[in-house]
Amino acid sequence: MKIVKVEAKNIRYQSVMVRDGEGHSHPGKPHDAKVGFLTITCDDGTEGHAVGGNMMVDVLNRVVGPALIGEDPFMHERIWQRMRTWQRLHSDFTDRTLCAMDLALWDICGKKCGQPVYKLLGGYRDKVPAYGSIMVGDDIKGGLDTPEAYADFAKKLVGMGYKAIKLHTWMPPIIPEPDPKMDVRACQAVREAVGPDIELMLDPYHDYTRQQALYIADALAELDFLWMEEPMDEHSMSSYVWLTSNTPLQICGPETMEGKNRMRAEWIKADAADIGRAGTEVTGGITSVIKSVHLYESFGMSLELHGNTIGNLHVLGAMGIDGKYYERGLLHPMLDYETPKPWFKTIYDPMDSDGNVKIPDQPGLGWDFDFDYINSNLC
Ligand code: MG
């Protein structure tokens, strides 16, 4: 079996999300938008796909495509390792783009074997608990503009079946200066609203000082939060060693720091976090995250996955309960998470009334694409 064609394009659609200056998403007016769509085709006609995830369409066509032609998709590790080394001098070859290639290759392997990807990885479970991941705070009336707005929305999420909730709080440019006291007030309001039995986490502004991060962490420990993630620049591993050793709260990370599993090994060695973090999009795909799964397991540590990706669902299906939750979101009072994006017929992560998400069990990754929409909107 050989790869004969690699083609990345964009799908046109109407988006109701806008990004602020720092890149965080908020509800906005409908506008024209594009999302990347990758197809890898084999000589027997089997196709693998990836969509979204901020893939670099140009890099996939110019760098990855020519390297993959003639390769056997089942020699997946060799392809991934080769492309990983090519990232060094192709500065626009991001981990997100490597992830798109990796997902499409796993999709092919699953389809060819007639098995969902999580079973090819070594299946462990067929469903996983989800936490509701609330979007970054804003200044929209009826949105997430006050601690009370978070509390009201958190109550609604519990009514939908969520047993765990994570807040992202306010960050510039929505507010001129990040405010640790306002973060804590939002966390207090949510704890009061949902009671003691719902697990809570916080993902605040990512560039606090050590003292600001410690102030929030200690307050969250009092509120019985499960973890806080990325309150400081992750390039300062020493700051995380300091924070982790000074607060009873569990610190979860690294999330966005580059370096894949090798950098995570350094964080484990330094005792820089209590819980590990990785995700298919920011860490270079399923192939990469599985290496981190085994790494954290070997050190007896939990690893919580970042982001609502189909790749993360398959990894969670192939790992033990050391990865406790699937991150479902981002959720906002004015946005509808349950309606599929126009390029899908159905969403891949519906949640049951007990707060669990089923791991997709169709051959491959289990995307349910609307090819009529895709083919008439490719550009
Ligand atoms: Mg995060």
Boltz pocket constraint, residues with backbone or C-beta under 6 A from the ligand:
constraints:
  - pocket:
      binder: B
      contacts: [[A, 203], [A, 229], [A, 230], [A, 255], [A, 306]]
      max_distance: 6.0
